[in-house]
């Protein structure tokens, strides 16, 4: 199972709007998003090099389509 960082859009009923976060997303054998971390990425590393690697990988999320959390808690690419 592969993974990467993605921008996640989630409906927030309390504010009648949406929030955005960076999360780890895991893919099934067909490269479809299957699972995602329940909590946003804390951006923590064991050392500076690890933190730099995370920073670079998180930056790649901005070049990928936004994923939206659906009512059933699955994720899919946002459609216009």
PEJOPE-V510741 format. One record per residue. N is the residue number from 1. PSI is psi in whole degrees, -180 to 180 (NA if undefined). OMEGA is omega in whole degrees, -180 to 180 (999 if undefined). NEAR is the number of other ideal C-beta (glycine too) atoms within 10 Angstrom. Layout:
n: [N/N]
psi: [PSI/PSI]
omega: [OMEGA/OMEGA]
near: [NEAR/NEAR]
//
This chain:
n: [1/2/3/4/5/6/7/8/9/10/11/12/13/14/15/16/17/18/19/20/21/22/23/24/25/26/27/28/29/30/31/32/33/34/35/36/37/38/39/40/41/42/43/44/45/46/47/48/49/50/51/52/53/54/55/56/57/58/59/60/61/62/63/64/65/66/67/68/69/70/71/72/73/74/75/76/77/78/79/80]
psi: [127/166/163/175/140/155/130/131/131/134/135/95/-33/-29/4/48/-151/157/158/142/165/129/157/132/135/144/149/-175/-15/15/30/140/127/-41/157/154/138/-31/147/158/127/-15/62/142/164/-24/179/-39/-40/-42/-40/-41/-46/-44/-46/-42/-40/-37/-33/-24/-28/-12/3/155/146/140/143/133/123/171/-33/12/9/168/148/162/140/137/148/NA]
omega: [179/179/169/177/178/171/-179/176/-177/177/179/-176/-177/179/-179/-180/-177/169/178/178/174/180/172/178/-179/-173/176/-178/178/-179/175/178/-177/-178/175/177/-180/-178/176/-178/-179/-179/-179/178/179/176/-176/180/178/178/178/177/178/180/-180/180/177/178/179/-180/-178/177/-179/177/177/174/-179/174/-180/179/-179/178/172/178/174/180/179/176/-178/999]
near: [8/9/14/14/20/23/18/24/15/16/13/10/6/5/8/7/8/11/12/10/15/20/20/17/21/13/14/11/8/6/8/11/18/15/15/19/16/7/9/14/17/9/10/8/13/7/8/8/9/11/13/11/12/17/11/10/14/17/11/11/19/11/6/13/12/14/21/17/18/11/6/5/9/14/21/12/12/12/6/2]
//
